[in-house]
Amino acid sequence: MKKSFVALLVVLLAISSFCFAAGASEDDGVLVIKGIYMNQAGYQMEDIEQMAADYEAAHPGIDVQIEYVAYDALHDKIVTAGASGAGTYDFVLLDCIWPAEFSEAGFLLDLTDYISEEEKADYWSGALQAMEYKGRIWGLPQLMDNHWFFYNTEMLAEAGFDHPPRTWSELREMALVAKEKGICEYPFIGGYSQSETLVCNFSFMLSAFGGSFFDEDNMPTFNSPEGVAALTYMVNGLNEGWINPASLESYDEDIRRIFSSGEAMFSVNWIYQLALANDPAESNIAGNAALAMVPGEVMESACLNGGMGLGIMASSKHPDETYDFIKYISSPEVEVEYAQRAFPVWKSVFDDPRVKEAQPDAYELSVDQFNYIVNRPIVPFYTETSRILARETQAALLGMKTPQQALDDAAAEIIEVRAEFME
């Protein structure tokens, strides 16, 4: 039954993709560029439509047609289009965890030679690295998004501290003081549900403690002493009672809700939490939510990349024209204009007054924080890796396995997945 359902889903996706492609004709000398984009978070549908309209106005012979889907549907739509080879889309929105998978499958055009050395140097390094795999570039960075560290200014002052924690060790000390003084029962709320959220949380902790996920041969390295130290820190926080046990079931929105309710002094989340936490209509701590650098430990800081880019499908019949379009909507000039939605991926425009005015609370901090962006594993078998890591790291957090055992078990299973993939 499950296999039949999956087969039916693939057929339906293929039919919908074909219908979208069939509706794109090139009459009267008009060249049609087709793409798929996400209809949530970051740039909104109306933003992308306006960018496309502005481009069309400057290029009368181009008609840009974009399909918008929820994030959860984006991956499978691209897979269906790529597998069909029918040219359903010319460009696609790429989450930072997909370039390895899609390039190995042959879905994407290699963009390395399209991009100048000056442009490569101008991208924030974390944003560009997310589009790289095996030394090649598979997409243009477009949407800048990363984790931020949030703290409650009132609670911090009441606990007797005049600055937010700079390291995870310092955060633990502050949290224990706040707990002992009765300021907050559980000073830290994390996202430890058995999901991608937990993989995200373990990722920045792993980097902060000096660890890495894989070596250059895609063999696991996260079960190193550094990886064990990172996971042990998370386990100890739960056992010592300063990490909220609700973390084990929490996703990003749960983190925001608990922090905004005044039940946590510290949290790590996406930038959207700041405005809502300081909105009296949404929060009990309005005016007391502030940002700081995500703490480090061995590394000075480590914040997770959640950004996205624009790739060109290998089946595109108009790769050069498509590149010209995606280069335009991800250009410094356009990204400055839409900086209220996301910070530019370009270092050269960060001193533009419009960027600061767009997000004044995060601007000064971002110049430093963007130097410490880290990525989740860049491997073609990421989906399987994420599933295994989420299951095994949570087993450690629940006390079912030691951190070393959990990471060793995860590494062993991922090695098997790697072997199947390499066959």
N, C-alpha and C positions, 0 to 999 in steps of 0.2 A: 504493500500500500504506500509506504513512504517513497519507494523508488518511483512508483507510478506518479505520485504527486510531484516529485522533483522533475520528472520528465515532462509532465504537463506544464509546469512552471516555465521550464526552458523554452518549450514550444510557444507558449503565450508571449514570453519576452521577445522571442525571435520575430513573431508576427507583428507585435507592436513596433519593434525596431524597423521591420520592413515597411510597415505602413508609414512611419515617419519619413523613411528614406524615399518612399514612392511619391510622397507629397512634395518633394523638393525637386522641381524641374528647373531647367536652365533655358528659358525662352527669351527671345528678343535680345540675345547677347548678354544677359545678366548671369554672372557667375554666383552660384549659391555655395555658401560656407555653412556647414551644419555642425552643431555642437550640442553637448549635454552639460548641464550645470546643476548645482545643488540649490534647492529652494528653502534654505534655512541657514541661519548664522552667517557672520561675516558680511560680505556683499549681498544685498538683497536682490531679488529678481528685477525690481524696478531699476536698481543701479546698473546691472549688467545690460538691461534693455536700453537704457540711456547711453551707455558706453557704445553699444552696437549701433544705435541710431546716429550718434556723432560720427562714428567711423563711416557708416554708409553715406552720410552727407558729404564727407570728404572723398568718397570713392563711389561715385554714382553707378558704376558697373557691378557693385558687390551687393548681394542680398544675404544677410546673416540670419540664419534660422536656428533658434536655440530651444532645446527641450529642457524643462526644469522638473527635477524629481527630488524626493526626500533623500537625505543622506543614506538611509538604510537601503535604498534601491539603487544607488549610484554604482556601486561595485559590480553588481550582477548585470546591470544594463551594459556596462562597458565590456564585461566578459562575453556576453552574448553577441554584442556587435563585433568584437575582435575575433571571436571564433567563426563568425559567419563570413568575414572577409568581404562583406557586401558594400563597404563604404558608407555604412549607416551614419557615422559621425566623422567629421574632419578633425575636430578637437574635442577633448574631454577634460573635465576637472579631475585632478589627481590628488587624493589624500596622500600625505607624506609617507604612508606605509605601503603604497601600491607600486611604485616604479619598478622595484626589483621583480615582483611577480609578473607585471604586465610586459616588461621588456624581455624577460625570459620566454614568455609565451609568444613573443613576436608581434604584440599588438601595437607597439609604439615606434615612432620614428626617432632615430638618434638625432638630437638637436645640438650636439657638441660643437659642430663646425658652424652652426648658425650664429653662435654667441661669441662676441669679441672678448679678448682678454681683459679689456677695460671694463666691460659689463660684468664679467665674472668676478672681478676684484671689487666691484661696487655693491654686489649683493651681500647682505648679512650672511655670514658663513653657514650658519645653521639652516637658513632658508634654502641655500643652494645645495648643500649636502643632502637634503631630503629628496632632491630630484636626481641625485647621482646614484649610479650603480655600476660597478666594475670599471670605474674611471671614466664613464661616459655620462652625459646629461640627457635625461629623458623628458624633461618638462621645464617650463619657465616658472620660477616662483611667482606667486601672485598674492595669496592671502597670508598675511603675517599673523600668526596666533601662537601663543605660548602660555605656559603656566605662570602664575604670579603668586607671591606670598602675601597673605592677608593677616592683619592683626588688629585686635581691638585696643585702641589707644587708651581708653578709660581703664580697662582691666590691667593693661601693662603698667600704667602709672600706679594703680592701687597695689599691685604686687611689688612695687618699689624699684622698677626698672625704667631707665630713661632712653633706652634704645631697643629696637627689636632684635631678636637673636641673629647672629651672623653665621653660626654653625648649628648643626643638629644637636650636638652635645650641649651647647648653650641653651637651645630651645628646651631640651629635657629639664635642665636645671630650673629654668624659669617656670615651666609647666608644673613641676613638683612644688615650687614655692607657692604658686597661685592655688594649687589644690590644697596644700597644707593650711593656707590662710582662709580657705573657704570661699575664695573669689569665684572659682569655677570648678565644678566637680570633675569635668573632663576637658582640660584646656585645649586639646588638639582633636580635630575631626578629620579623618582620612577617607579615601575612597577605596575600600578594600573588598567590595563585592566581587564575586568570582566572574569577572568580566574584563573587557578592555580597560575599564577604569583602574582596576588593580594593576594591570600591566603598565599603565601610564605612571601610577604612583611608584611602583617598584623601579621603573626606568630611571626616574630622576634621583631616587635614593641610591641606586647602583652607581650612577655616574658621580654623585656627590662623594661616595666612599671610595672612588678611584677605580671602580670596576668597569667591565665592558661585557657585551653580550656574546660576540663572536669574534674569531680571528679572521685573517684574510682568506682562509679556506672554508669559511662558514661553519667552523667547528665551535661548539659552545665553550664559552669562557666565564659565564656568569656564576658558575659554582666554585669560583676562586675564593680565597680568603676575604677579598674585598666584597664579593657578592654575598657571602655568608654574613659578614659584618653588617651589611645594609639590611638584610632580612632579619637578622637577630635584633637590630635596633627596633624594627617595627614590632616584632614579637614582644620584646621587653616592654615597649610602651603600653601595649595592651595589658600585659601581666602586672605592670606597676600601677595601672589605673589612671594614667594621665592621657592616654589615647581612648577616645570614646568607643565602647564596644559596638555601638551602632555603626561604626566604620565598616564592620564586616558585611553589612548589607547596603552600604551607601554608594550612590552614584554621584555625579557632579551636582545635580540639582538638590540632592539630599544634603550635601556639604554646604551649599549656599543657604539652604533653609535653616540648618542648625546653627551656622555662624551668624546669620542675620537675626536669629531669635535670641542671641545672647548666651547661648549654651556652649560656646567655644571661644577661646582667646586667639587661637591660631588655626589657619587652614591654608591649603594650596588649591587653587582653582583657576578657571579661565577668567579673562578680564571682565566679562559681563557681570560677575558677582559684585564688583565695586559699586557700580551705579545703583544696583538693587539694594545692596546692604546699606547704602546711605540715603535711601528713599524712605521717608516716614510712612508712606503708604504700604511699603513692602517689608519693613524691617523694624525691629525693636532697638537697634543700635545706631540709628541714623546719625551721622556726624562723627562717629567713632570708628568707622572702618577705614583702614589705611593700608597702603602697599609698602613692601620692602623687598630687597633682593631675596630670592629664594635661598635659604641657607645652604652652605656647603659643609664639607668635612675635610676630606683630603683635597678636593677641588674647592676653589673659592666660592663657587656657586654652580648650580646645575638646574636649569628649567627645561621642561619638556616642550618640544616642538609639536604644535598641532596645526601647522600651516598647510597650505595647499598650493598646487601649481597647475599649469595648463600644458597638456601634452597633445601631440598630433598623432592620430592613428596612422599606422603603416599603410592602411588601405585607402587613405585619403587620395583623391584624384587631383587635389590642388594644394599640395603641401606648402609651396612658397607663398601663395596668397593667404593660406591659413596662418602661416607663421607671422606674416605681416599684421594680421588681425590680432592674434594673441599677444604679439609684442606690443601693440598699441594699448590694449586694455590692461596690460601689466606694466606699462611704462611709468617712469618717474612722474611725468606730468599728470597722468590720469590718477595715479595712486595718491598724489598730494591732494587732488581735487576731492577724492573720496576718503580722506584720512579719518573722517568721523566714524567710519565703519571698521577700519583696520589700519594699523601703521604701515607705511611703505616698506617694501622688501629691500629698498635701496638706501645705502648709507649716505649718499651724496645729497639727498633732499631732506635729511632730518633736521637741518637748521632752517628750513623754510618755516616762517611764522605760522602758516596755515596748519602745519602738522601739530605744532604745540597747542594752538588754539582749539584744534579738534578734540584732543584728549589731554587736557592740561594736568590731570592728576597722575597720569602714568608717564608723561613725556620725559621728564628728567631722569626717572629711574630706568626707562627703557633703553637709553643710550648705553648704560652699563650692562643691563640684564641681557640684552641681545647678544652680547659677547659670550654668553654662557648657555646658549641653546644646545640641547642634546636631542638625539633622535632615538626612537625605538629601533629594534633590530631591522637592518636593511638587508633582508634575505628574501628570496623568491617564495619561500614556504612560510611566510609570516603568519598567515591565518592559522595554520596548525601550531606554530610556535606560540602565538598568543593564547590559544586555547589551553595548551599544556602548561604554560607559565602561570596562567590565572588559577588553574586547578591546583597546581603543586605549591605555589606560594601561599594560597589560602589554607592549604592543609597545614602548613607551618604556623600560620597565624591562629588557626583553631587549636593548635597543640597536638595535632594528629601525627606530625612528623617533626623532627628537628630541622632547623634551617638547612643544615648541610645535607641531610637525607632528602629533603624536598627538592633542593636544587640539583643534587646528583641524579635523582629520579627523573627530573625534568630534562636534564642534559642527555641522559641515556635514551629517553624516548624521542627527543628531537634529533639525535644522531640517526635513529632508525628512519625518521621522516626524511632527513637529509639524504640518506642512502636510497630511499625509494624515489626521491625527486631526481637524483643524479643518474638513475638507471636509464 
